[in-house]
Amino acid sequence: MNQMPEQAKADCSINATVGFLINTTKLTMLPLSAADKTLYQQLYCNAEVCKHIGGVISAEQAQVSFERSIKQNRTGKRLTWVIRDKYSHQRLGICACVWPKEPAKQNHDNNSPTINTDNTAELGLLLLPQFCGNGIAVDVLNALTTYGLSTLQLQQLTLHCGAENIAMQKVMGKLNATYTSNNDLTYWTLESIK
């Protein structure tokens, strides 16, 4: 099993009391909100951004997807953040931690989100084209790895990408992730060390 890089531990601070705010030395990740609708549509309606995730969707489909993501943030079925430059506050993209679609157990002792009983989640990341290739993906995925393995106490995180997505494969290599190839889909796994 691979251990998360020391840099991820050192550079990431998490403040769960402020709605799952995640900070790195360069970035702030805030929960997706109504103010992020335009960014969301820009990402999902952009052919360059979506070339590795199944293609673009219409503005109407992006609107429905956006509303579903906002709702899922509230219920804990998915956690989606907007990625911002820490100093300019410019929106750079979005990232997410998504639980498997299998049944989850509701935490009945309070109003907290649904609990994933599988202890695994998938990571996702979309950046506006002008911010690709600047180390942002490594920074974001380091932070999400720390958040998922430490704060959420998940045992395994995965990221799926097509064999042609060389840039993301290089990013995952920098994170010391385990590589598995199955037909046309490439899986990268990050696991906690016991």
VENMO-V949733 format. One record per residue. N is the residue number from 1. RES is the residue in one letter. SS is DSSP state (h for helix, s for strand, l for the rest). Layout:
N:RES:SS / N:RES:SS
//
This chain:
1:M:l / 2:N:l / 3:Q:l / 4:M:l / 5:P:l / 6:E:h / 7:Q:h / 8:A:h / 9:K:h / 10:A:h / 11:D:h / 12:C:l / 13:S:s / 14:I:s / 15:N:s / 16:A:h / 17:T:h / 18:V:h / 19:G:l / 20:F:l / 21:L:s / 22:I:s / 23:N:s / 24:T:l / 25:T:l / 26:K:l / 27:L:s / 28:T:s / 29:M:s / 30:L:s / 31:P:s / 32:L:l / 33:S:l / 34:A:h / 35:A:h / 36:D:h / 37:K:h / 38:T:h / 39:L:h / 40:Y:h / 41:Q:h / 42:Q:h / 43:L:h / 44:Y:h / 45:C:l / 46:N:l / 47:A:h / 48:E:h / 49:V:h / 50:C:h / 51:K:l / 52:H:l / 53:I:l / 54:G:l / 55:G:l / 56:V:l / 57:I:l / 58:S:l / 59:A:h / 60:E:h / 61:Q:h / 62:A:h / 63:Q:h / 64:V:h / 65:S:h / 66:F:h / 67:E:h / 68:R:h / 69:S:h / 70:I:h / 71:K:h / 72:Q:h / 73:N:h / 74:R:h / 75:T:h / 76:G:l / 77:K:l / 78:R:s / 79:L:s / 80:T:s / 81:W:s / 82:V:s / 83:I:s / 84:R:s / 85:D:s / 86:K:l / 87:Y:l / 88:S:l / 89:H:l / 90:Q:l / 91:R:s / 92:L:s / 93:G:s / 94:I:s / 95:C:s / 96:A:s / 97:C:s / 98:V:s / 99:W:s / 100:P:l / 101:K:l / 102:E:l / 103:P:l / 104:A:l / 105:K:s / 106:Q:l / 107:N:l / 108:H:l / 109:D:l / 110:N:l / 111:N:l / 112:S:l / 113:P:l / 114:T:l / 115:I:s / 116:N:l / 117:T:l / 118:D:l / 119:N:l / 120:T:s / 121:A:s / 122:E:s / 123:L:s / 124:G:s / 125:L:s / 126:L:s / 127:L:s / 128:L:l / 129:P:h / 130:Q:h / 131:F:h / 132:C:l / 133:G:l / 134:N:l / 135:G:l / 136:I:h / 137:A:h / 138:V:h / 139:D:h / 140:V:h / 141:L:h / 142:N:h / 143:A:h / 144:L:h / 145:T:h / 146:T:h / 147:Y:h / 148:G:h / 149:L:h / 150:S:h / 151:T:h / 152:L:l / 153:Q:l / 154:L:l / 155:Q:l / 156:Q:s / 157:L:s / 158:T:s / 159:L:s / 160:H:s / 161:C:s / 162:G:s / 163:A:l / 164:E:l / 165:N:l / 166:I:h / 167:A:h / 168:M:h / 169:Q:h / 170:K:h / 171:V:h / 172:M:h / 173:G:h / 174:K:h / 175:L:l / 176:N:l / 177:A:l / 178:T:s / 179:Y:s / 180:T:s / 181:S:s / 182:N:s / 183:N:l / 184:D:l / 185:L:s / 186:T:s / 187:Y:s / 188:W:s / 189:T:s / 190:L:s / 191:E:s / 192:S:l / 193:I:l / 194:K:l
//
